[in-house]
């Protein structure tokens, strides 16, 4: 199992968290998504993680990845 952590800016509420979880959760290979609204931290777990696809999913949700 792999784990990747991202810092995401622009999230301000529970709806933001849900949007990110939904979009990232649809990326093939992703089995779990945990979002900490206070810190902007997004932890993604799965067997094989496609960094570019995860970053694209976060962007699709309307947010920016800073790291």
Chimera marker file (.cmm) of the C-alpha trace (Angstrom):
<marker_set name="trace">
<marker id="1" x="0.000" y="0.000" z="0.000" r="1" g="1" b="0" radius="0.5"/>
<marker id="2" x="1.236" y="3.469" z="-0.916" r="1" g="1" b="0" radius="0.5"/>
<marker id="3" x="0.524" y="6.753" z="0.845" r="1" g="1" b="0" radius="0.5"/>
<marker id="4" x="0.869" y="10.206" z="-0.709" r="1" g="1" b="0" radius="0.5"/>
<marker id="5" x="0.330" y="13.502" z="1.075" r="1" g="1" b="0" radius="0.5"/>
<marker id="6" x="-0.654" y="16.769" z="-0.575" r="1" g="1" b="0" radius="0.5"/>
<marker id="7" x="-1.140" y="20.296" z="0.716" r="1" g="1" b="0" radius="0.5"/>
<marker id="8" x="-4.226" y="21.841" z="-0.845" r="1" g="1" b="0" radius="0.5"/>
<marker id="9" x="-5.240" y="25.506" z="-0.709" r="1" g="1" b="0" radius="0.5"/>
<marker id="10" x="-8.684" y="27.028" z="-1.038" r="1" g="1" b="0" radius="0.5"/>
<marker id="11" x="-10.695" y="24.595" z="1.092" r="1" g="1" b="0" radius="0.5"/>
<marker id="12" x="-12.871" y="26.466" z="3.584" r="1" g="1" b="0" radius="0.5"/>
<marker id="13" x="-15.748" y="24.174" z="4.607" r="1" g="1" b="0" radius="0.5"/>
<marker id="14" x="-17.114" y="20.652" z="4.822" r="1" g="1" b="0" radius="0.5"/>
<marker id="15" x="-18.405" y="20.846" z="1.261" r="1" g="1" b="0" radius="0.5"/>
<marker id="16" x="-14.860" y="21.525" z="0.079" r="1" g="1" b="0" radius="0.5"/>
<marker id="17" x="-13.650" y="18.423" z="1.918" r="1" g="1" b="0" radius="0.5"/>
<marker id="18" x="-16.422" y="16.330" z="0.359" r="1" g="1" b="0" radius="0.5"/>
<marker id="19" x="-15.605" y="17.597" z="-3.132" r="1" g="1" b="0" radius="0.5"/>
<marker id="20" x="-11.926" y="16.707" z="-2.807" r="1" g="1" b="0" radius="0.5"/>
<marker id="21" x="-12.709" y="13.275" z="-1.328" r="1" g="1" b="0" radius="0.5"/>
<marker id="22" x="-15.178" y="12.516" z="-4.105" r="1" g="1" b="0" radius="0.5"/>
<marker id="23" x="-12.920" y="13.565" z="-6.987" r="1" g="1" b="0" radius="0.5"/>
<marker id="24" x="-9.754" y="11.939" z="-5.637" r="1" g="1" b="0" radius="0.5"/>
<marker id="25" x="-11.659" y="8.813" z="-4.608" r="1" g="1" b="0" radius="0.5"/>
<marker id="26" x="-12.593" y="8.232" z="-8.257" r="1" g="1" b="0" radius="0.5"/>
<marker id="27" x="-8.957" y="8.033" z="-9.385" r="1" g="1" b="0" radius="0.5"/>
<marker id="28" x="-8.089" y="4.412" z="-10.281" r="1" g="1" b="0" radius="0.5"/>
<marker id="29" x="-5.995" y="2.740" z="-7.579" r="1" g="1" b="0" radius="0.5"/>
<marker id="30" x="-7.104" y="5.062" z="-4.763" r="1" g="1" b="0" radius="0.5"/>
<marker id="31" x="-8.582" y="3.174" z="-1.813" r="1" g="1" b="0" radius="0.5"/>
<marker id="32" x="-8.716" y="5.946" z="0.800" r="1" g="1" b="0" radius="0.5"/>
<marker id="33" x="-8.750" y="9.731" z="1.081" r="1" g="1" b="0" radius="0.5"/>
<marker id="34" x="-8.412" y="11.651" z="4.352" r="1" g="1" b="0" radius="0.5"/>
<marker id="35" x="-8.698" y="15.441" z="4.375" r="1" g="1" b="0" radius="0.5"/>
<marker id="36" x="-7.732" y="17.757" z="7.249" r="1" g="1" b="0" radius="0.5"/>
<marker id="37" x="-9.529" y="21.037" z="6.575" r="1" g="1" b="0" radius="0.5"/>
<marker id="38" x="-7.562" y="23.009" z="9.184" r="1" g="1" b="0" radius="0.5"/>
<marker id="39" x="-4.159" y="22.211" z="7.683" r="1" g="1" b="0" radius="0.5"/>
<marker id="40" x="-5.160" y="21.593" z="4.056" r="1" g="1" b="0" radius="0.5"/>
<marker id="41" x="-3.519" y="18.186" z="4.255" r="1" g="1" b="0" radius="0.5"/>
<marker id="42" x="-4.854" y="15.457" z="1.957" r="1" g="1" b="0" radius="0.5"/>
<marker id="43" x="-3.618" y="11.896" z="2.542" r="1" g="1" b="0" radius="0.5"/>
<marker id="44" x="-4.283" y="9.467" z="-0.295" r="1" g="1" b="0" radius="0.5"/>
<marker id="45" x="-3.779" y="5.727" z="0.056" r="1" g="1" b="0" radius="0.5"/>
<marker id="46" x="-3.939" y="2.908" z="-2.461" r="1" g="1" b="0" radius="0.5"/>
<marker id="47" x="-2.081" y="0.115" z="-4.193" r="1" g="1" b="0" radius="0.5"/>
<marker id="48" x="-0.720" y="2.153" z="-7.107" r="1" g="1" b="0" radius="0.5"/>
<marker id="49" x="-1.096" y="5.913" z="-6.997" r="1" g="1" b="0" radius="0.5"/>
<marker id="50" x="-0.879" y="8.128" z="-10.078" r="1" g="1" b="0" radius="0.5"/>
<marker id="51" x="0.417" y="11.472" z="-8.801" r="1" g="1" b="0" radius="0.5"/>
<marker id="52" x="-0.598" y="13.378" z="-11.931" r="1" g="1" b="0" radius="0.5"/>
<marker id="53" x="-4.127" y="11.941" z="-11.840" r="1" g="1" b="0" radius="0.5"/>
<marker id="54" x="-4.534" y="12.807" z="-8.149" r="1" g="1" b="0" radius="0.5"/>
<marker id="55" x="-3.328" y="16.365" z="-8.736" r="1" g="1" b="0" radius="0.5"/>
<marker id="56" x="-5.717" y="16.658" z="-11.700" r="1" g="1" b="0" radius="0.5"/>
<marker id="57" x="-8.611" y="15.407" z="-9.559" r="1" g="1" b="0" radius="0.5"/>
<marker id="58" x="-7.890" y="18.018" z="-6.883" r="1" g="1" b="0" radius="0.5"/>
<marker id="59" x="-7.777" y="20.704" z="-9.572" r="1" g="1" b="0" radius="0.5"/>
<marker id="60" x="-11.048" y="19.366" z="-11.031" r="1" g="1" b="0" radius="0.5"/>
<marker id="61" x="-12.612" y="19.781" z="-7.582" r="1" g="1" b="0" radius="0.5"/>
<marker id="62" x="-11.597" y="23.447" z="-7.755" r="1" g="1" b="0" radius="0.5"/>
<marker id="63" x="-8.523" y="23.574" z="-5.534" r="1" g="1" b="0" radius="0.5"/>
<marker id="64" x="-4.763" y="23.983" z="-5.892" r="1" g="1" b="0" radius="0.5"/>
<marker id="65" x="-2.022" y="21.615" z="-4.761" r="1" g="1" b="0" radius="0.5"/>
<marker id="66" x="0.899" y="23.518" z="-3.251" r="1" g="1" b="0" radius="0.5"/>
<marker id="67" x="3.135" y="20.539" z="-2.502" r="1" g="1" b="0" radius="0.5"/>
<link id1="1" id2="2" r="1" g="1" b="0" radius="0.2"/>
<link id1="2" id2="3" r="1" g="1" b="0" radius="0.2"/>
<link id1="3" id2="4" r="1" g="1" b="0" radius="0.2"/>
<link id1="4" id2="5" r="1" g="1" b="0" radius="0.2"/>
<link id1="5" id2="6" r="1" g="1" b="0" radius="0.2"/>
<link id1="6" id2="7" r="1" g="1" b="0" radius="0.2"/>
<link id1="7" id2="8" r="1" g="1" b="0" radius="0.2"/>
<link id1="8" id2="9" r="1" g="1" b="0" radius="0.2"/>
<link id1="9" id2="10" r="1" g="1" b="0" radius="0.2"/>
<link id1="10" id2="11" r="1" g="1" b="0" radius="0.2"/>
<link id1="11" id2="12" r="1" g="1" b="0" radius="0.2"/>
<link id1="12" id2="13" r="1" g="1" b="0" radius="0.2"/>
<link id1="13" id2="14" r="1" g="1" b="0" radius="0.2"/>
<link id1="14" id2="15" r="1" g="1" b="0" radius="0.2"/>
<link id1="15" id2="16" r="1" g="1" b="0" radius="0.2"/>
<link id1="16" id2="17" r="1" g="1" b="0" radius="0.2"/>
<link id1="17" id2="18" r="1" g="1" b="0" radius="0.2"/>
<link id1="18" id2="19" r="1" g="1" b="0" radius="0.2"/>
<link id1="19" id2="20" r="1" g="1" b="0" radius="0.2"/>
<link id1="20" id2="21" r="1" g="1" b="0" radius="0.2"/>
<link id1="21" id2="22" r="1" g="1" b="0" radius="0.2"/>
<link id1="22" id2="23" r="1" g="1" b="0" radius="0.2"/>
<link id1="23" id2="24" r="1" g="1" b="0" radius="0.2"/>
<link id1="24" id2="25" r="1" g="1" b="0" radius="0.2"/>
<link id1="25" id2="26" r="1" g="1" b="0" radius="0.2"/>
<link id1="26" id2="27" r="1" g="1" b="0" radius="0.2"/>
<link id1="27" id2="28" r="1" g="1" b="0" radius="0.2"/>
<link id1="28" id2="29" r="1" g="1" b="0" radius="0.2"/>
<link id1="29" id2="30" r="1" g="1" b="0" radius="0.2"/>
<link id1="30" id2="31" r="1" g="1" b="0" radius="0.2"/>
<link id1="31" id2="32" r="1" g="1" b="0" radius="0.2"/>
<link id1="32" id2="33" r="1" g="1" b="0" radius="0.2"/>
<link id1="33" id2="34" r="1" g="1" b="0" radius="0.2"/>
<link id1="34" id2="35" r="1" g="1" b="0" radius="0.2"/>
<link id1="35" id2="36" r="1" g="1" b="0" radius="0.2"/>
<link id1="36" id2="37" r="1" g="1" b="0" radius="0.2"/>
<link id1="37" id2="38" r="1" g="1" b="0" radius="0.2"/>
<link id1="38" id2="39" r="1" g="1" b="0" radius="0.2"/>
<link id1="39" id2="40" r="1" g="1" b="0" radius="0.2"/>
<link id1="40" id2="41" r="1" g="1" b="0" radius="0.2"/>
<link id1="41" id2="42" r="1" g="1" b="0" radius="0.2"/>
<link id1="42" id2="43" r="1" g="1" b="0" radius="0.2"/>
<link id1="43" id2="44" r="1" g="1" b="0" radius="0.2"/>
<link id1="44" id2="45" r="1" g="1" b="0" radius="0.2"/>
<link id1="45" id2="46" r="1" g="1" b="0" radius="0.2"/>
<link id1="46" id2="47" r="1" g="1" b="0" radius="0.2"/>
<link id1="47" id2="48" r="1" g="1" b="0" radius="0.2"/>
<link id1="48" id2="49" r="1" g="1" b="0" radius="0.2"/>
<link id1="49" id2="50" r="1" g="1" b="0" radius="0.2"/>
<link id1="50" id2="51" r="1" g="1" b="0" radius="0.2"/>
<link id1="51" id2="52" r="1" g="1" b="0" radius="0.2"/>
<link id1="52" id2="53" r="1" g="1" b="0" radius="0.2"/>
<link id1="53" id2="54" r="1" g="1" b="0" radius="0.2"/>
<link id1="54" id2="55" r="1" g="1" b="0" radius="0.2"/>
<link id1="55" id2="56" r="1" g="1" b="0" radius="0.2"/>
<link id1="56" id2="57" r="1" g="1" b="0" radius="0.2"/>
<link id1="57" id2="58" r="1" g="1" b="0" radius="0.2"/>
<link id1="58" id2="59" r="1" g="1" b="0" radius="0.2"/>
<link id1="59" id2="60" r="1" g="1" b="0" radius="0.2"/>
<link id1="60" id2="61" r="1" g="1" b="0" radius="0.2"/>
<link id1="61" id2="62" r="1" g="1" b="0" radius="0.2"/>
<link id1="62" id2="63" r="1" g="1" b="0" radius="0.2"/>
<link id1="63" id2="64" r="1" g="1" b="0" radius="0.2"/>
<link id1="64" id2="65" r="1" g="1" b="0" radius="0.2"/>
<link id1="65" id2="66" r="1" g="1" b="0" radius="0.2"/>
<link id1="66" id2="67" r="1" g="1" b="0" radius="0.2"/>
</marker_set>
